[in-house]
C-alpha cells in the first residue's frame, strides 16, 4: 500500500525527474510542435485575469458547439500561454481553483483542470512549450460534454444505465467536434479521447492500460479527478482540497502512476493553500504558503487568542516545537 510518507519522501531539489515524469523512455515525452509564439503574454500584468479570460472564451466555445456554429481555438491558445506564464510567477491561479467559486461547473472544471495540470507538469519538469500544450488540452479536455443535453449534464439525480452510456460517449463526441483544428493541435485530440482512461484499465472508452495511455492524458485525468472530488456537483457536495488529496492517495494508487500522484502532492501538498489546521498548542491557523521541501510543515497565518481578526505568521519549518495535529473542517 502506498503511504503518504512514501509519496512525499524524496521531493528534495536533488531528486532527478525526467521531462516525461520520471520515465526514461523518450517515446513517452510530448513530441508535438509547440504552440504558436506570436503572442507572448505578460503574467506580471495585473489587469490580466487569466481565469476569467479562460472562462469567457470557454463559454463562447460552449455556445458555438451547442448551436453548431463554427469556432476557433486561437484565443484559447493565447489563454493557455497566459496561464503557464502566470503560474511561473505566483500561485494566484491555484488559490482561485482552491476557493471553489460558483458558476457553470463544466466551464469551471475545464479552467481548474488546466491550471492543476500545468502545476503537475511543472513538477514533472516539462518545458514551457510542453506546459502550454498541457494547458490547452486541459481547457478542451471535456469538449464533448458541450454536445450533450443540459438535462443530462446537470441532472441532480442518479443516471440511468442509458444516460451513463451516453455520458461516457462524450470523448468520441469531443474528437468529432475538434476535427477541424486537430491537425494543428494533435495532442488535444489524444487527451480528449484518453483522459478518462486509467492506468489499471478501469477507464473508458477503450479500457487502455498502463503505457498505452498518453502521459499528458494521465496528467489531465488526475487533475480532473482531483477537481471533481473537490468541487460540488448537482448531485453531491464537494470535499475540501485536503480531503480530496487524501482520498486520492487511497483510491488513486491503481488508477494513476505513482510519479503523477507524487507530482500532485509536490505542488499542492497534503495541506493545500487555504487549509485550516489545528496545532499541538491548540491554536488554529490557515495555510498561507507551502514549504516545498517540507510538505508537512507549511507557513501559517495563526489566529491570536481572543483576537479573531488578528493573526501572526508561523513558519513550521523554523518552529520545530510546533506541528499540525488535525485539519479543521470548514462548513
C-alpha positions as CSV (number, residue, x, y, z in Angstrom):
1,X,0.0,0.0,0.0
2,X,1.3,3.5,-0.9
3,X,1.8,5.6,2.2
4,X,1.7,9.4,2.4
5,X,5.3,9.4,3.7
6,X,6.4,7.3,0.6
7,X,4.9,9.9,-1.7
8,X,6.3,13.0,-0.1
9,X,9.7,11.4,0.6
10,X,12.4,12.3,-2.0
11,X,10.8,15.6,-3.0
12,X,14.0,17.5,-2.4
13,X,15.7,19.5,-5.1
14,X,18.3,16.8,-5.5
15,X,15.7,14.4,-7.0
16,X,16.2,13.8,-10.7
17,X,12.9,13.7,-12.7
18,X,12.9,13.4,-16.4
19,X,10.7,15.7,-18.6
20,X,8.3,12.9,-19.2
21,X,7.7,12.5,-15.5
22,X,10.4,10.0,-14.4
23,X,10.1,7.6,-17.3
24,X,13.4,7.3,-19.2
25,X,11.6,6.0,-22.3
26,X,11.8,9.0,-24.6
27,X,8.8,7.8,-26.5
28,X,6.6,8.9,-23.6
29,X,7.6,12.6,-23.9
30,X,5.3,15.0,-25.7
31,X,6.9,15.5,-29.1
32,X,4.4,17.7,-30.9
33,X,5.3,21.1,-32.2
34,X,5.0,23.9,-29.6
35,X,2.1,26.3,-29.5
36,X,2.4,29.4,-31.8
37,X,4.5,32.0,-30.1
38,X,3.4,35.1,-32.0
39,X,1.7,36.3,-28.8
40,X,3.7,36.4,-25.6
41,X,1.5,37.1,-22.5
42,X,2.9,39.0,-19.6
43,X,2.0,37.2,-16.4
44,X,3.1,40.2,-14.3
45,X,0.4,42.5,-15.9
46,X,-2.1,42.9,-13.0
47,X,-5.1,43.7,-15.2
48,X,-5.0,40.3,-16.9
49,X,-7.2,37.8,-15.1
50,X,-6.4,34.6,-16.9
51,X,-9.0,32.6,-15.1
52,X,-11.7,35.0,-16.2
53,X,-10.3,35.1,-19.7
54,X,-10.4,31.3,-19.9
55,X,-13.9,31.2,-18.6
56,X,-15.2,33.8,-21.0
57,X,-13.6,32.0,-24.0
58,X,-14.9,28.6,-23.0
59,X,-18.4,30.0,-22.5
60,X,-18.2,31.2,-26.1
61,X,-17.0,27.8,-27.4
62,X,-19.7,26.0,-25.5
63,X,-22.4,28.2,-27.0
64,X,-20.9,27.7,-30.5
65,X,-20.8,23.9,-30.1
66,X,-24.3,23.8,-28.8
67,X,-25.6,26.0,-31.7
68,X,-23.5,24.0,-34.2
69,X,-21.7,27.2,-35.2
70,X,-18.0,27.5,-36.3
71,X,-15.4,28.4,-33.6
72,X,-11.7,28.8,-33.4
73,X,-9.1,28.0,-30.8
74,X,-6.8,31.0,-31.4
75,X,-7.8,33.0,-28.3
76,X,-7.7,29.8,-26.2
77,X,-4.1,29.2,-27.3
78,X,-3.2,32.7,-26.0
79,X,-5.0,32.0,-22.8
80,X,-3.1,28.7,-22.3
81,X,0.2,30.6,-22.7
82,X,-1.0,33.2,-20.2
83,X,-1.9,30.5,-17.6
84,X,1.5,29.0,-17.9
85,X,3.3,32.3,-17.6
86,X,1.1,33.4,-14.6
87,X,1.8,30.1,-12.8
88,X,5.5,30.7,-13.4
89,X,5.3,33.9,-11.3
90,X,3.0,33.1,-8.4
91,X,0.2,30.7,-7.2
92,X,-2.7,33.2,-7.6
93,X,-4.5,30.9,-10.1
94,X,-4.1,27.9,-7.8
95,X,-5.6,29.9,-5.0
96,X,-8.6,30.7,-7.3
97,X,-9.0,27.0,-8.0
98,X,-8.9,26.1,-4.3
99,X,-11.5,28.8,-3.5
100,X,-14.1,26.7,-5.4
101,X,-16.1,29.6,-6.9
102,X,-19.7,29.4,-8.2
103,X,-20.7,29.2,-11.8
104,X,-21.1,26.8,-14.7
105,X,-19.3,23.7,-13.3
106,X,-18.4,22.4,-16.8
107,X,-16.5,25.7,-17.6
108,X,-15.0,25.9,-14.1
109,X,-13.9,22.3,-14.4
110,X,-12.1,23.0,-17.6
111,X,-10.2,26.0,-16.3
112,X,-9.4,24.3,-13.0
113,X,-8.1,21.2,-14.7
114,X,-5.9,23.2,-17.0
115,X,-4.3,25.1,-14.0
116,X,-3.8,22.0,-11.8
117,X,-2.4,20.0,-14.8
118,X,0.2,22.7,-15.5
119,X,1.3,22.5,-11.9
120,X,1.7,18.7,-12.2
121,X,3.6,19.2,-15.4
122,X,5.9,21.7,-13.7
123,X,6.7,19.1,-11.1
124,X,7.5,16.6,-13.9
125,X,10.0,19.1,-15.3
126,X,8.0,19.7,-18.5
127,X,9.4,22.6,-20.5
128,X,7.4,25.7,-21.2
129,X,6.1,24.6,-24.6
130,X,5.1,21.3,-23.2
131,X,3.3,23.0,-20.3
132,X,1.4,25.2,-22.8
133,X,0.3,22.0,-24.6
134,X,-0.9,20.7,-21.3
135,X,-2.8,23.9,-20.6
136,X,-4.6,23.9,-23.9
137,X,-5.5,20.2,-23.7
138,X,-6.8,20.8,-20.2
139,X,-9.0,23.7,-21.3
140,X,-10.5,21.5,-24.0
141,X,-10.4,18.1,-22.3
142,X,-14.2,17.8,-21.9
143,X,-15.2,19.5,-25.2
144,X,-17.5,16.6,-25.9
145,X,-19.6,17.4,-22.8
146,X,-20.8,20.6,-24.6
147,X,-22.6,18.4,-27.1
148,X,-24.7,16.6,-24.5
149,X,-28.2,17.9,-23.4
150,X,-28.1,20.2,-20.4
151,X,-30.8,17.9,-18.8
152,X,-28.3,15.1,-18.8
153,X,-25.2,17.1,-17.9
154,X,-26.8,18.9,-15.0
155,X,-29.1,16.2,-13.8
156,X,-29.2,16.1,-10.0
157,X,-30.4,12.5,-9.6
158,X,-28.8,9.1,-10.3
159,X,-28.2,8.5,-14.0
160,X,-29.9,5.5,-15.7
161,X,-27.8,2.9,-17.4
162,X,-28.6,4.5,-20.8
163,X,-27.8,8.0,-19.6
164,X,-24.5,6.8,-18.2
165,X,-23.6,5.2,-21.5
166,X,-24.5,8.5,-23.3
167,X,-22.3,10.4,-20.8
168,X,-19.4,8.1,-21.4
169,X,-19.5,8.7,-25.1
170,X,-18.5,12.3,-24.7
171,X,-14.8,11.7,-25.5
172,X,-15.7,10.5,-29.0
173,X,-18.0,13.5,-29.4
174,X,-15.2,15.8,-28.4
175,X,-12.8,14.3,-31.0
176,X,-15.5,14.8,-33.7
177,X,-16.1,18.4,-32.7
178,X,-12.3,19.0,-32.7
179,X,-11.7,17.5,-36.2
180,X,-11.4,20.9,-38.0
181,X,-8.4,22.0,-35.8
182,X,-6.9,18.7,-34.7
183,X,-4.3,18.7,-37.5
184,X,-2.7,21.8,-35.8
185,X,-3.1,20.5,-32.2
186,X,-2.9,16.7,-32.4
187,X,-2.2,16.2,-28.7
188,X,-5.5,17.8,-27.8
189,X,-7.4,15.0,-29.6
190,X,-5.4,12.3,-27.9
191,X,-6.1,13.8,-24.5
192,X,-9.8,14.2,-25.2
193,X,-10.1,10.6,-26.2
194,X,-7.9,9.2,-23.4
195,X,-8.2,11.4,-20.3
196,X,-10.8,9.1,-18.8
197,X,-8.6,6.0,-19.3
198,X,-7.0,4.7,-16.1
199,X,-3.6,3.0,-15.5
200,X,-5.3,-0.2,-14.3
201,X,-7.6,-0.5,-17.3
202,X,-10.8,0.6,-15.5
203,X,-11.3,3.7,-17.5
204,X,-13.2,4.4,-20.8
205,X,-13.8,4.5,-23.7
206,X,-11.2,1.9,-24.8
207,X,-10.1,0.4,-21.4
208,X,-6.4,1.2,-22.2
209,X,-3.8,0.0,-19.7
210,X,-0.5,1.5,-18.5
211,X,1.8,2.8,-21.2
212,X,-1.0,2.5,-23.8
213,X,-2.2,5.8,-22.3
214,X,-0.6,9.1,-23.3
215,X,1.1,10.6,-20.2
216,X,-0.4,14.1,-20.8
217,X,-3.8,12.4,-20.8
218,X,-3.0,10.8,-17.4
219,X,-1.8,14.2,-16.1
220,X,-5.1,15.8,-17.1
221,X,-7.1,12.8,-15.9
222,X,-5.5,13.1,-12.5
223,X,-6.2,16.8,-12.3
224,X,-9.8,16.2,-13.5
225,X,-10.4,13.6,-10.7
226,X,-9.0,15.9,-8.1
227,X,-11.1,18.8,-9.3
228,X,-14.2,16.7,-9.5
229,X,-13.8,15.4,-5.9
230,X,-13.1,18.9,-4.6
231,X,-15.9,20.8,-6.2
232,X,-19.7,20.3,-5.8
233,X,-21.8,18.8,-8.5
234,X,-25.6,19.0,-8.9
235,X,-25.8,15.5,-7.3
236,X,-23.3,15.8,-4.4
237,X,-21.3,18.1,-2.2
238,X,-17.6,18.6,-2.8
239,X,-14.7,17.7,-0.5
240,X,-12.1,20.1,0.9
241,X,-8.8,20.1,-1.1
242,X,-7.1,18.3,1.8
243,X,-9.8,15.6,1.8
244,X,-9.6,15.2,-2.0
245,X,-5.8,14.7,-1.8
246,X,-6.1,12.1,1.0
247,X,-8.8,10.3,-0.9
248,X,-6.6,10.2,-4.0
249,X,-3.8,8.6,-2.0
250,X,-6.2,5.7,-1.2
251,X,-8.3,5.4,-4.3
252,X,-6.0,6.7,-7.0
253,X,-2.9,4.5,-6.4
254,X,-4.1,1.9,-9.0
255,X,-5.7,4.4,-11.4
256,X,-2.6,6.7,-11.8
257,X,1.1,6.1,-11.9
258,X,3.0,6.7,-8.6
259,X,5.1,9.5,-10.0
260,X,2.0,11.5,-11.0
261,X,0.4,11.3,-7.6
262,X,3.8,12.3,-6.1
263,X,3.9,15.3,-8.5
264,X,0.4,16.4,-7.4
265,X,1.4,16.3,-3.8
266,X,4.7,18.1,-4.5
267,X,2.7,21.0,-6.0
268,X,-0.3,21.2,-3.7
269,X,0.9,19.5,-0.5
270,X,-1.2,17.3,1.8
271,X,-2.2,20.7,3.3
272,X,-3.1,22.8,0.3
273,X,-3.3,26.6,0.4
274,X,-6.2,27.8,2.4
275,X,-6.5,24.6,4.6
276,X,-7.5,25.4,8.2
277,X,-5.4,23.3,10.7
278,X,-5.0,22.9,14.4
279,X,-1.6,22.9,16.0
280,X,-0.4,20.9,19.0
281,X,-0.7,24.1,21.1
282,X,-4.5,24.2,20.3
283,X,-4.1,27.2,18.1
284,X,-5.8,27.4,14.7
285,X,-4.1,28.5,11.6
286,X,-4.6,28.7,7.8
287,X,-2.0,27.5,5.3
288,X,-0.7,30.6,3.7
289,X,2.4,29.3,1.9
290,X,3.9,25.9,1.2
291,X,7.4,24.8,2.1
292,X,8.1,22.6,-1.0
293,X,10.8,20.5,0.6
294,X,8.8,20.1,3.9
295,X,5.2,19.5,2.8
296,X,4.0,18.7,6.3
297,X,5.4,22.0,7.7
298,X,3.8,24.9,5.8
299,X,3.7,28.6,6.7
300,X,0.5,29.5,8.5
301,X,-1.5,32.5,9.5
302,X,-2.3,31.6,13.1
303,X,-5.2,33.3,14.8
304,X,-4.2,35.2,18.0
305,X,-6.1,34.0,21.1
306,X,-9.0,36.3,21.8
307,X,-8.5,38.3,18.5
308,X,-10.3,36.5,15.7
309,X,-9.3,39.2,13.2
310,X,-5.6,39.3,14.2
311,X,-3.1,36.7,13.1
312,X,0.6,36.0,13.3
313,X,2.8,34.3,10.7
314,X,4.2,31.0,11.8
315,X,6.7,29.0,9.7
316,X,6.5,25.4,10.9
317,X,9.9,24.6,9.3
318,X,11.5,27.1,11.7
319,X,9.2,26.5,14.7
320,X,10.2,22.9,15.3
321,X,8.3,22.6,18.5
322,X,5.0,23.1,16.7
323,X,3.2,20.6,14.4
324,X,-0.2,20.1,12.8
325,X,-2.4,17.6,14.7
326,X,-5.5,17.8,12.5
327,X,-7.4,19.6,9.8
328,X,-10.3,21.7,10.9
329,X,-13.4,21.1,8.9
330,X,-14.8,24.3,7.3
331,X,-18.6,24.4,6.9
